[in-house]
Amino acid sequence: MKKQWKKSGVLLLAAIMLMTGILSGCSGNKKQGETKELTVAINSETGSLDPAGMIALTYLAYSVTALDELLTFDENGEIEYRAAESYEVNEDSTVWTFHLRKNALWSDGTPVCAQDFLNTMIRALDPASGNGYANYLFPIENAEAIYNGEKDADSLGVEIPDDDTLVFHLSEPCAYFLDLLRLPVYTPSCAKYADEVGSGWDKDPASSVANGPFCLVEYVPEQYFVLEKNENYWNKDAVKLDRITYKFFDDQQSMASAYETGEVDVATALPSYVMELYEGKEDLVVTDTIATRYIYPNLEVEPLNDVRVREAITLAIDREELCSIVGADTEPAVNLVARYMKNKETGNYFVEESDSPFEENVERAQELLAEAGYPDGEDFPVLTYKYPSLEMDSDTAQVLKEQLKRNLNIDIELEAQELQVNYADRHAGDFELCRMNWTADFADPNTYLSMLLSNSTYNCSGIQDEAYDALVRASDSETDAGRRMELLHEAEQLAVGEQFYVIPLFAMKSCNLIRPEIKGITQIPASGALEYRYAYWEE
């Protein structure tokens, strides 16, 4: 049935391609040099545009073109200064001082001040904001205590000597602190407008000002939002586009069809069958995504609170078979840390520098289930697997259901959800088994392993493991790069190969369609996502 459904999708897309002339070599809906507008297809609306609020796909699309972080790293690992023009750090790496650009302005013409960065941090540390990235502020003095309601916000270890200087006081050294600066909670929100999470300021063009290359001029819920060039941007001469429109689509097939008909110029993360249809064509751009698709088992639900059950489910999944059905853009994964994340010190993939956490073994899985009191699946309760109603996730769910029945004789009930509902249920801990996908936010394994910490705001499944916490915490302040990687490998082995807190499924490549006339699109090294801030149409 799944293969037949995919075949239908291929046939439909091929028919559209023929009608629009794509197969005969025609270009897209815009002639070269005719426009300075770019239209991008993205998944359905999720979350806010507030860096201190509920972060999901919509914010991630918006922020890379509208907001400047203090600094970031380019593809060569070199610092690229954005909102900041320089920084210094003390000898023990606990005091970090950043000097902001004096010519940096918000899109309304007002100066970008240190207070704007602090504004985001303070609002994100209010648990009511629902920001999953708040725990990445915890290296700052008193941040965790503020989040837990134990101290007042004015005790946060952030000092503002003047409008152009931002000083972070850390509780202890943090080896990856500069990498954290690209996260939403370290991004500015204009104190003049950004009052509280959920007030609506973030999607109102009158108050949603930007300090990056583009700013919001229109937002139509569930349809699209429009960004226009920020004429007050400090680096505006390097910005060639006048406008970027992001259109929301409910499914990947609709995104691919929109590209074929000329409705959009860029469509990312498309179904794998698009790779076959566009093989050899310039439109097709396949990129490595630094992401892992996996399952969260809720440890507060019986019998998932039994490590033997979690291990049995993990070992019973045939990932090669799964990927062969889901698509050519997937690759079996047994790690939580993304397959394509590199160790910055060695240049090698992190996951290849250690033994695999586990090996699939159906016979052993059956033994474990019997040891847990469910021989041949007898008396095992029907668990519900919640997942977004996207094509890849729907196909994955069907395969998992069939494999677990075949290999363990257990039944799982499938519950497809709108993406936003799936996020909300997961954050609330309202699930038994839940699909999870994590694309790296910064170029360090900690972006994955920190989510399983007992105090992590992304720990939705009730993990409380002092031994694991100690390993990750030790890696935070370890200054020897080799030893630090050893600690992170130990932590992953414990979480994934001994306690089975997560069930890895597969790594991914991103199948993208981009008009060949569009140049200057780059790939963000930390996540693999595409960035359009300096894109242009070739004349």
Rosetta blueprint (number, residue, H / E / L):
1 M L
2 K H
3 K H
4 Q H
5 W H
6 K H
7 K H
8 S H
9 G H
10 V H
11 L H
12 L H
13 L H
14 A H
15 A H
16 I H
17 M H
18 L H
19 M H
20 T H
21 G L
22 I L
23 L L
24 S L
25 G L
26 C L
27 S L
28 G L
29 N L
30 K L
31 K L
32 Q L
33 G L
34 E L
35 T L
36 K L
37 E E
38 L E
39 T E
40 V E
41 A E
42 I E
43 N E
44 S L
45 E L
46 T L
47 G L
48 S L
49 L L
50 D L
51 P L
52 A L
53 G L
54 M L
55 I L
56 A L
57 L H
58 T H
59 Y H
60 L H
61 A H
62 Y H
63 S H
64 V H
65 T H
66 A H
67 L L
68 D L
69 E L
70 L L
71 L E
72 T E
73 F E
74 D L
75 E L
76 N L
77 G L
78 E L
79 I E
80 E E
81 Y E
82 R L
83 A L
84 A E
85 E E
86 S E
87 Y E
88 E E
89 V E
90 N L
91 E L
92 D L
93 S L
94 T L
95 V E
96 W E
97 T E
98 F E
99 H E
100 L E
101 R L
102 K L
103 N L
104 A L
105 L E
106 W L
107 S L
108 D L
109 G L
110 T L
111 P E
112 V L
113 C L
114 A H
115 Q H
116 D H
117 F H
118 L H
119 N H
120 T H
121 M H
122 I H
123 R H
124 A H
125 L L
126 D L
127 P H
128 A H
129 S H
130 G L
131 N L
132 G L
133 Y L
134 A H
135 N H
136 Y H
137 L H
138 F L
139 P L
140 I E
141 E L
142 N L
143 A H
144 E H
145 A H
146 I H
147 Y H
148 N L
149 G L
150 E L
151 K L
152 D L
153 A H
154 D H
155 S H
156 L L
157 G L
158 V E
159 E E
160 I E
161 P E
162 D E
163 D L
164 D L
165 T E
166 L E
167 V E
168 F E
169 H E
170 L E
171 S L
172 E L
173 P L
174 C L
175 A L
176 Y L
177 F H
178 L H
179 D H
180 L H
181 L L
182 R L
183 L L
184 P H
185 V H
186 Y H
187 T L
188 P L
189 S L
190 C L
191 A L
192 K L
193 Y L
194 A L
195 D L
196 E L
197 V L
198 G L
199 S L
200 G L
201 W H
202 D H
203 K H
204 D L
205 P L
206 A L
207 S L
208 S L
209 V L
210 A L
211 N L
212 G L
213 P L
214 F E
215 C E
216 L E
217 V E
218 E E
219 Y E
220 V E
221 P L
222 E L
223 Q L
224 Y E
225 F E
226 V E
227 L E
228 E E
229 K E
230 N L
231 E L
232 N L
233 Y L
234 W L
235 N L
236 K H
237 D H
238 A H
239 V L
240 K L
241 L L
242 D L
243 R E
244 I E
245 T E
246 Y E
247 K E
248 F E
249 F E
250 D L
251 D L
252 Q H
253 Q H
254 S H
255 M H
256 A H
257 S H
258 A H
259 Y H
260 E H
261 T L
262 G L
263 E L
264 V L
265 D L
266 V E
267 A E
268 T L
269 A L
270 L L
271 P L
272 S L
273 Y H
274 V H
275 M H
276 E H
277 L H
278 Y L
279 E L
280 G L
281 K L
282 E L
283 D L
284 L E
285 V E
286 V E
287 T E
288 D E
289 T E
290 I E
291 A E
292 T E
293 R E
294 Y E
295 I E
296 Y E
297 P E
298 N L
299 L L
300 E L
301 V L
302 E L
303 P L
304 L L
305 N L
306 D L
307 V H
308 R H
309 V H
310 R H
311 E H
312 A H
313 I H
314 T H
315 L H
316 A H
317 I L
318 D L
319 R H
320 E H
321 E H
322 L H
323 C H
324 S H
325 I H
326 V H
327 G L
328 A L
329 D L
330 T E
331 E E
332 P E
333 A L
334 V L
335 N L
336 L L
337 V L
338 A L
339 R L
340 Y L
341 M L
342 K E
343 N L
344 K L
345 E L
346 T L
347 G L
348 N L
349 Y E
350 F H
351 V H
352 E H
353 E H
354 S L
355 D L
356 S L
357 P L
358 F L
359 E L
360 E L
361 N L
362 V H
363 E H
364 R H
365 A H
366 Q H
367 E H
368 L H
369 L H
370 A H
371 E H
372 A L
373 G L
374 Y L
375 P H
376 D H
377 G H
378 E L
379 D L
380 F L
381 P L
382 V L
383 L E
384 T E
385 Y E
386 K E
387 Y E
388 P E
389 S L
390 L L
391 E H
392 M H
393 D H
394 S H
395 D H
396 T H
397 A H
398 Q H
399 V H
400 L H
401 K H
402 E H
403 Q H
404 L H
405 K H
406 R H
407 N H
408 L H
409 N L
410 I L
411 D L
412 I E
413 E E
414 L E
415 E E
416 A E
417 Q E
418 E L
419 L H
420 Q H
421 V H
422 N H
423 Y H
424 A H
425 D H
426 R H
427 H H
428 A L
429 G L
430 D L
431 F L
432 E L
433 L E
434 C E
435 R E
436 M E
437 N E
438 W E
439 T E
440 A L
441 D L
442 F L
443 A L
444 D L
445 P L
446 N H
447 T H
448 Y H
449 L H
450 S H
451 M H
452 L H
453 L L
454 S L
455 N L
456 S L
457 T L
458 Y L
459 N L
460 C L
461 S L
462 G L
463 I L
464 Q L
465 D L
466 E H
467 A H
468 Y H
469 D H
470 A H
471 L H
472 V H
473 R H
474 A H
475 S H
476 D H
477 S H
478 E L
479 T L
480 D L
481 A H
482 G H
483 R H
484 R H
485 M H
486 E H
487 L H
488 L H
489 H H
490 E H
491 A H
492 E H
493 Q H
494 L H
495 A H
496 V H
497 G H
498 E H
499 Q L
500 F L
501 Y L
502 V L
503 I E
504 P E
505 L E
506 F E
507 A E
508 M E
509 K E
510 S E
511 C E
512 N E
513 L E
514 I E
515 R L
516 P L
517 E L
518 I E
519 K E
520 G L
521 I L
522 T E
523 Q E
524 I L
525 P L
526 A L
527 S L
528 G L
529 A L
530 L E
531 E E
532 Y L
533 R L
534 Y L
535 A L
536 Y E
537 W E
538 E L
539 E L
